[in-house]
Amino acid sequence: MYQTLSVDVDGDGVATLTLSRPEALNAFDLTMARELLAFFTTDAHDDAIRAIVVTGAGRAFCAGMDLSTEGNVFGLDESLQPTPEELRAHLTEEPYDEGVRDTGGKVTLAIHALPKPVIAAINGPAVGIGATMTLAMDLRLASEKARIGFVFGRLGIVPEACSTWFLPRIVGIAQALEWVYSADILTAEQALAGRLVRSVHPAEELLGTAQELARSFVVDRSPVALGLAKQMLYRNSAAADPLEAHLSDSLAMFWTSLADGKEGVAAFLDKRTPRFTGKASQLPRVF
């Protein structure tokens, strides 16, 4: 049971995850952070879920961090003086895990690690963490009403949620720098021109289009092949040499050829729908 999220899974295994604080424009607070982390580290790994579409309730996707919280709005321990060395050495230990680590980054790392397609259906304003959380998702579709902003400079803080890793890879370093420097609010068309979003849709068509796209990724597809492909594309695109891709390609081809690959080839030759039995929760280790 969630306080700030709702989840609906259809018969094809496409889960619709809705950020559900409409009275606050789905602003991101520490409860939502904990619930998103729980969903993407636990519930989303259920093999009944094949792909995930993330959207917002009401007229917003996510208006950013809830700045009305008393004390440190990011939930950080102001009594600490952490160094880079200390944080790296004690990342998952207290007081560093709760008192220093960026809450949005925990969420985006969990999204990135999920071996399943994740699609953002940006239905309205997506600002700050509302924008950066979508960068860890594989594709972003936007409503004509979407407004997206990397507005950290206006608040005297920096881009978070691992966005300095994701954003330049999606739109290029020059575009990423311009958007972060300016801290402007982008229209859906500007986001499309900058290649941040895949496509722009009428508001009433956005969610259905995103769900249908997710369905096209997973119906009659091997969860194992899909999960491995996601890992390989993200990891190998940042590798220093193509040999690194060859090593993981070789192991992934070896293991899939013994399992779902056999069924896929047989189905192709028999001109029938494949019956894949592999599970995303049981991927072979290729890295």
Contacts in CASP RR format, 6 or more apart in sequence:
PFRMAT RR
TARGET T0000
AUTHOR 0000-0000-0000
METHOD contacts of the structure
MODEL  1
MYQTLSVDVDGDGVATLTLSRPEALNAFDLTMARELLAFFTTDAHDDAIR
AIVVTGAGRAFCAGMDLSTEGNVFGLDESLQPTPEELRAHLTEEPYDEGV
RDTGGKVTLAIHALPKPVIAAINGPAVGIGATMTLAMDLRLASEKARIGF
VFGRLGIVPEACSTWFLPRIVGIAQALEWVYSADILTAEQALAGRLVRSV
HPAEELLGTAQELARSFVVDRSPVALGLAKQMLYRNSAAADPLEAHLSDS
LAMFWTSLADGKEGVAAFLDKRTPRFTGKASQLPRVF
2 20 0 8 1.000
2 35 0 8 1.000
2 39 0 8 1.000
3 31 0 8 1.000
3 35 0 8 1.000
4 19 0 8 1.000
4 20 0 8 1.000
4 21 0 8 1.000
4 29 0 8 1.000
4 31 0 8 1.000
4 32 0 8 1.000
4 35 0 8 1.000
5 17 0 8 1.000
5 18 0 8 1.000
5 19 0 8 1.000
5 20 0 8 1.000
5 32 0 8 1.000
5 35 0 8 1.000
5 36 0 8 1.000
5 39 0 8 1.000
6 17 0 8 1.000
6 18 0 8 1.000
6 20 0 8 1.000
6 57 0 8 1.000
7 15 0 8 1.000
7 16 0 8 1.000
7 17 0 8 1.000
7 18 0 8 1.000
7 39 0 8 1.000
7 43 0 8 1.000
8 15 0 8 1.000
8 16 0 8 1.000
8 18 0 8 1.000
9 15 0 8 1.000
9 16 0 8 1.000
9 48 0 8 1.000
9 49 0 8 1.000
10 16 0 8 1.000
10 211 0 8 1.000
10 215 0 8 1.000
12 50 0 8 1.000
12 215 0 8 1.000
12 218 0 8 1.000
12 219 0 8 1.000
13 48 0 8 1.000
13 49 0 8 1.000
13 50 0 8 1.000
13 51 0 8 1.000
13 218 0 8 1.000
14 50 0 8 1.000
14 51 0 8 1.000
14 52 0 8 1.000
14 53 0 8 1.000
14 211 0 8 1.000
14 214 0 8 1.000
14 215 0 8 1.000
14 218 0 8 1.000
15 44 0 8 1.000
15 49 0 8 1.000
15 51 0 8 1.000
15 52 0 8 1.000
15 53 0 8 1.000
16 52 0 8 1.000
16 53 0 8 1.000
16 55 0 8 1.000
16 207 0 8 1.000
16 211 0 8 1.000
17 39 0 8 1.000
17 52 0 8 1.000
17 53 0 8 1.000
17 54 0 8 1.000
17 55 0 8 1.000
18 54 0 8 1.000
18 55 0 8 1.000
18 56 0 8 1.000
18 57 0 8 1.000
19 26 0 8 1.000
19 32 0 8 1.000
19 54 0 8 1.000
19 55 0 8 1.000
19 56 0 8 1.000
19 57 0 8 1.000
19 61 0 8 1.000
19 62 0 8 1.000
20 26 0 8 1.000
20 56 0 8 1.000
20 57 0 8 1.000
21 27 0 8 1.000
21 29 0 8 1.000
21 32 0 8 1.000
21 57 0 8 1.000
22 56 0 8 1.000
22 57 0 8 1.000
22 58 0 8 1.000
22 59 0 8 1.000
22 60 0 8 1.000
24 63 0 8 1.000
24 66 0 8 1.000
25 59 0 8 1.000
25 60 0 8 1.000
25 62 0 8 1.000
25 63 0 8 1.000
25 125 0 8 1.000
26 56 0 8 1.000
26 57 0 8 1.000
26 58 0 8 1.000
26 60 0 8 1.000
26 61 0 8 1.000
26 62 0 8 1.000
26 63 0 8 1.000
27 62 0 8 1.000
27 63 0 8 1.000
27 64 0 8 1.000
27 65 0 8 1.000
27 66 0 8 1.000
27 67 0 8 1.000
28 62 0 8 1.000
28 64 0 8 1.000
28 65 0 8 1.000
28 66 0 8 1.000
28 104 0 8 1.000
28 129 0 8 1.000
28 130 0 8 1.000
28 133 0 8 1.000
29 65 0 8 1.000
29 66 0 8 1.000
29 69 0 8 1.000
30 69 0 8 1.000
30 75 0 8 1.000
30 103 0 8 1.000
33 103 0 8 1.000
33 104 0 8 1.000
33 106 0 8 1.000
33 107 0 8 1.000
36 107 0 8 1.000
36 110 0 8 1.000
36 133 0 8 1.000
37 106 0 8 1.000
37 107 0 8 1.000
37 110 0 8 1.000
40 107 0 8 1.000
40 110 0 8 1.000
40 111 0 8 1.000
40 113 0 8 1.000
40 114 0 8 1.000
41 110 0 8 1.000
43 49 0 8 1.000
44 52 0 8 1.000
44 114 0 8 1.000
44 116 0 8 1.000
45 114 0 8 1.000
45 280 0 8 1.000
45 281 0 8 1.000
46 281 0 8 1.000
47 223 0 8 1.000
47 279 0 8 1.000
47 280 0 8 1.000
47 281 0 8 1.000
49 116 0 8 1.000
50 116 0 8 1.000
50 117 0 8 1.000
50 218 0 8 1.000
50 223 0 8 1.000
50 280 0 8 1.000
51 116 0 8 1.000
51 117 0 8 1.000
51 118 0 8 1.000
51 119 0 8 1.000
51 214 0 8 1.000
51 215 0 8 1.000
51 217 0 8 1.000
51 218 0 8 1.000
52 114 0 8 1.000
52 116 0 8 1.000
52 117 0 8 1.000
52 118 0 8 1.000
52 119 0 8 1.000
52 214 0 8 1.000
53 119 0 8 1.000
53 120 0 8 1.000
53 121 0 8 1.000
53 207 0 8 1.000
53 210 0 8 1.000
53 211 0 8 1.000
53 214 0 8 1.000
54 118 0 8 1.000
54 119 0 8 1.000
54 120 0 8 1.000
54 121 0 8 1.000
54 134 0 8 1.000
54 137 0 8 1.000
55 61 0 8 1.000
55 120 0 8 1.000
55 121 0 8 1.000
55 122 0 8 1.000
55 123 0 8 1.000
55 206 0 8 1.000
55 207 0 8 1.000
55 210 0 8 1.000
56 62 0 8 1.000
56 121 0 8 1.000
56 123 0 8 1.000
56 124 0 8 1.000
58 123 0 8 1.000
59 123 0 8 1.000
59 124 0 8 1.000
59 125 0 8 1.000
59 145 0 8 1.000
60 123 0 8 1.000
60 124 0 8 1.000
60 125 0 8 1.000
60 126 0 8 1.000
61 120 0 8 1.000
61 122 0 8 1.000
61 123 0 8 1.000
61 124 0 8 1.000
61 125 0 8 1.000
61 126 0 8 1.000
61 130 0 8 1.000
61 134 0 8 1.000
61 146 0 8 1.000
62 125 0 8 1.000
62 126 0 8 1.000
62 127 0 8 1.000
62 129 0 8 1.000
62 130 0 8 1.000
62 133 0 8 1.000
63 125 0 8 1.000
63 127 0 8 1.000
63 130 0 8 1.000
64 126 0 8 1.000
64 127 0 8 1.000
64 128 0 8 1.000
64 129 0 8 1.000
64 130 0 8 1.000
64 131 0 8 1.000
65 73 0 8 1.000
65 74 0 8 1.000
65 128 0 8 1.000
65 129 0 8 1.000
66 73 0 8 1.000
67 73 0 8 1.000
69 75 0 8 1.000
72 78 0 8 1.000
74 102 0 8 1.000
74 103 0 8 1.000
75 98 0 8 1.000
75 99 0 8 1.000
75 103 0 8 1.000
76 99 0 8 1.000
76 100 0 8 1.000
77 95 0 8 1.000
77 98 0 8 1.000
77 99 0 8 1.000
77 100 0 8 1.000
80 95 0 8 1.000
80 96 0 8 1.000
80 99 0 8 1.000
80 100 0 8 1.000
82 96 0 8 1.000
82 100 0 8 1.000
86 96 0 8 1.000
87 96 0 8 1.000
87 100 0 8 1.000
87 101 0 8 1.000
90 96 0 8 1.000
91 97 0 8 1.000
91 101 0 8 1.000
102 160 0 8 1.000
102 161 0 8 1.000
104 129 0 8 1.000
104 132 0 8 1.000
104 133 0 8 1.000
104 160 0 8 1.000
104 161 0 8 1.000
105 160 0 8 1.000
105 161 0 8 1.000
105 162 0 8 1.000
107 133 0 8 1.000
107 136 0 8 1.000
107 161 0 8 1.000
108 132 0 8 1.000
108 133 0 8 1.000
108 135 0 8 1.000
108 136 0 8 1.000
108 161 0 8 1.000
108 162 0 8 1.000
108 163 0 8 1.000
108 166 0 8 1.000
109 136 0 8 1.000
109 162 0 8 1.000
111 118 0 8 1.000
111 133 0 8 1.000
111 136 0 8 1.000
111 137 0 8 1.000
112 136 0 8 1.000
112 162 0 8 1.000
112 234 0 8 1.000
115 223 0 8 1.000
115 226 0 8 1.000
115 227 0 8 1.000
115 228 0 8 1.000
115 230 0 8 1.000
115 231 0 8 1.000
115 280 0 8 1.000
115 283 0 8 1.000
116 218 0 8 1.000
116 223 0 8 1.000
116 226 0 8 1.000
116 227 0 8 1.000
116 230 0 8 1.000
116 280 0 8 1.000
117 138 0 8 1.000
117 139 0 8 1.000
117 214 0 8 1.000
117 217 0 8 1.000
117 218 0 8 1.000
117 226 0 8 1.000
117 230 0 8 1.000
118 136 0 8 1.000
118 137 0 8 1.000
118 138 0 8 1.000
119 137 0 8 1.000
119 138 0 8 1.000
119 139 0 8 1.000
119 140 0 8 1.000
119 141 0 8 1.000
119 210 0 8 1.000
119 213 0 8 1.000
119 214 0 8 1.000
120 134 0 8 1.000
120 137 0 8 1.000
120 139 0 8 1.000
120 140 0 8 1.000
120 141 0 8 1.000
120 210 0 8 1.000
121 141 0 8 1.000
121 143 0 8 1.000
121 206 0 8 1.000
121 207 0 8 1.000
121 208 0 8 1.000
121 209 0 8 1.000
121 210 0 8 1.000
122 134 0 8 1.000
122 140 0 8 1.000
122 141 0 8 1.000
122 142 0 8 1.000
122 143 0 8 1.000
122 146 0 8 1.000
122 148 0 8 1.000
122 188 0 8 1.000
122 197 0 8 1.000
122 206 0 8 1.000
123 143 0 8 1.000
123 145 0 8 1.000
123 146 0 8 1.000
123 203 0 8 1.000
123 206 0 8 1.000
123 207 0 8 1.000
124 142 0 8 1.000
124 143 0 8 1.000
124 145 0 8 1.000
124 146 0 8 1.000
124 147 0 8 1.000
125 146 0 8 1.000
125 147 0 8 1.000
125 148 0 8 1.000
126 134 0 8 1.000
126 146 0 8 1.000
126 147 0 8 1.000
126 148 0 8 1.000
126 149 0 8 1.000
127 147 0 8 1.000
127 148 0 8 1.000
127 149 0 8 1.000
127 151 0 8 1.000
127 185 0 8 1.000
128 149 0 8 1.000
128 150 0 8 1.000
128 151 0 8 1.000
128 152 0 8 1.000
129 160 0 8 1.000
129 161 0 8 1.000
131 148 0 8 1.000
131 149 0 8 1.000
131 150 0 8 1.000
131 163 0 8 1.000
132 150 0 8 1.000
132 159 0 8 1.000
132 160 0 8 1.000
132 161 0 8 1.000
132 162 0 8 1.000
132 163 0 8 1.000
132 166 0 8 1.000
132 167 0 8 1.000
133 161 0 8 1.000
134 140 0 8 1.000
135 161 0 8 1.000
135 162 0 8 1.000
135 163 0 8 1.000
135 166 0 8 1.000
135 167 0 8 1.000
135 170 0 8 1.000
136 161 0 8 1.000
136 162 0 8 1.000
136 166 0 8 1.000
138 230 0 8 1.000
139 198 0 8 1.000
139 213 0 8 1.000
140 191 0 8 1.000
140 196 0 8 1.000
140 197 0 8 1.000
140 198 0 8 1.000
141 197 0 8 1.000
141 198 0 8 1.000
141 199 0 8 1.000
141 200 0 8 1.000
141 201 0 8 1.000
141 206 0 8 1.000
141 209 0 8 1.000
141 210 0 8 1.000
141 213 0 8 1.000
142 148 0 8 1.000
142 188 0 8 1.000
142 191 0 8 1.000
142 192 0 8 1.000
142 197 0 8 1.000
142 199 0 8 1.000
142 200 0 8 1.000
142 201 0 8 1.000
142 206 0 8 1.000
143 188 0 8 1.000
143 200 0 8 1.000
143 201 0 8 1.000
143 202 0 8 1.000
143 203 0 8 1.000
143 206 0 8 1.000
144 188 0 8 1.000
144 200 0 8 1.000
144 201 0 8 1.000
144 202 0 8 1.000
144 203 0 8 1.000
145 188 0 8 1.000
145 203 0 8 1.000
146 187 0 8 1.000
146 188 0 8 1.000
146 191 0 8 1.000
146 197 0 8 1.000
146 200 0 8 1.000
147 185 0 8 1.000
147 186 0 8 1.000
147 187 0 8 1.000
147 188 0 8 1.000
148 185 0 8 1.000
148 186 0 8 1.000
148 188 0 8 1.000
148 191 0 8 1.000
148 196 0 8 1.000
148 197 0 8 1.000
149 179 0 8 1.000
149 183 0 8 1.000
149 184 0 8 1.000
149 185 0 8 1.000
149 186 0 8 1.000
150 159 0 8 1.000
150 163 0 8 1.000
150 167 0 8 1.000
150 179 0 8 1.000
150 180 0 8 1.000
150 183 0 8 1.000
151 183 0 8 1.000
151 185 0 8 1.000
152 158 0 8 1.000
152 159 0 8 1.000
152 160 0 8 1.000
152 180 0 8 1.000
152 183 0 8 1.000
153 180 0 8 1.000
153 183 0 8 1.000
154 183 0 8 1.000
159 167 0 8 1.000
159 180 0 8 1.000
167 176 0 8 1.000
167 179 0 8 1.000
167 180 0 8 1.000
168 176 0 8 1.000
169 237 0 8 1.000
169 238 0 8 1.000
170 195 0 8 1.000
170 196 0 8 1.000
171 179 0 8 1.000
171 194 0 8 1.000
171 195 0 8 1.000
171 196 0 8 1.000
175 194 0 8 1.000
175 195 0 8 1.000
179 186 0 8 1.000
186 196 0 8 1.000
188 197 0 8 1.000
188 200 0 8 1.000
189 200 0 8 1.000
191 197 0 8 1.000
191 200 0 8 1.000
192 199 0 8 1.000
192 200 0 8 1.000
199 209 0 8 1.000
201 209 0 8 1.000
217 226 0 8 1.000
218 226 0 8 1.000
220 273 0 8 1.000
220 274 0 8 1.000
220 276 0 8 1.000
221 276 0 8 1.000
222 256 0 8 1.000
222 260 0 8 1.000
222 261 0 8 1.000
222 264 0 8 1.000
222 274 0 8 1.000
222 276 0 8 1.000
222 278 0 8 1.000
223 276 0 8 1.000
223 278 0 8 1.000
223 279 0 8 1.000
223 280 0 8 1.000
224 256 0 8 1.000
224 259 0 8 1.000
224 260 0 8 1.000
224 276 0 8 1.000
224 278 0 8 1.000
224 279 0 8 1.000
224 280 0 8 1.000
224 282 0 8 1.000
224 283 0 8 1.000
224 284 0 8 1.000
225 256 0 8 1.000
225 260 0 8 1.000
225 261 0 8 1.000
226 280 0 8 1.000
227 280 0 8 1.000
227 283 0 8 1.000
228 252 0 8 1.000
228 256 0 8 1.000
228 283 0 8 1.000
228 284 0 8 1.000
228 286 0 8 1.000
231 248 0 8 1.000
231 283 0 8 1.000
231 286 0 8 1.000
231 287 0 8 1.000
232 245 0 8 1.000
232 248 0 8 1.000
232 249 0 8 1.000
232 252 0 8 1.000
232 286 0 8 1.000
235 244 0 8 1.000
235 248 0 8 1.000
235 287 0 8 1.000
236 244 0 8 1.000
236 245 0 8 1.000
236 248 0 8 1.000
236 249 0 8 1.000
239 245 0 8 1.000
248 286 0 8 1.000
248 287 0 8 1.000
251 284 0 8 1.000
251 285 0 8 1.000
251 286 0 8 1.000
252 284 0 8 1.000
252 286 0 8 1.000
255 284 0 8 1.000
255 286 0 8 1.000
256 284 0 8 1.000
259 277 0 8 1.000
259 278 0 8 1.000
260 274 0 8 1.000
260 276 0 8 1.000
260 277 0 8 1.000
260 278 0 8 1.000
263 274 0 8 1.000
263 275 0 8 1.000
263 276 0 8 1.000
263 277 0 8 1.000
264 274 0 8 1.000
264 276 0 8 1.000
266 274 0 8 1.000
267 273 0 8 1.000
267 274 0 8 1.000
267 275 0 8 1.000
268 274 0 8 1.000
END
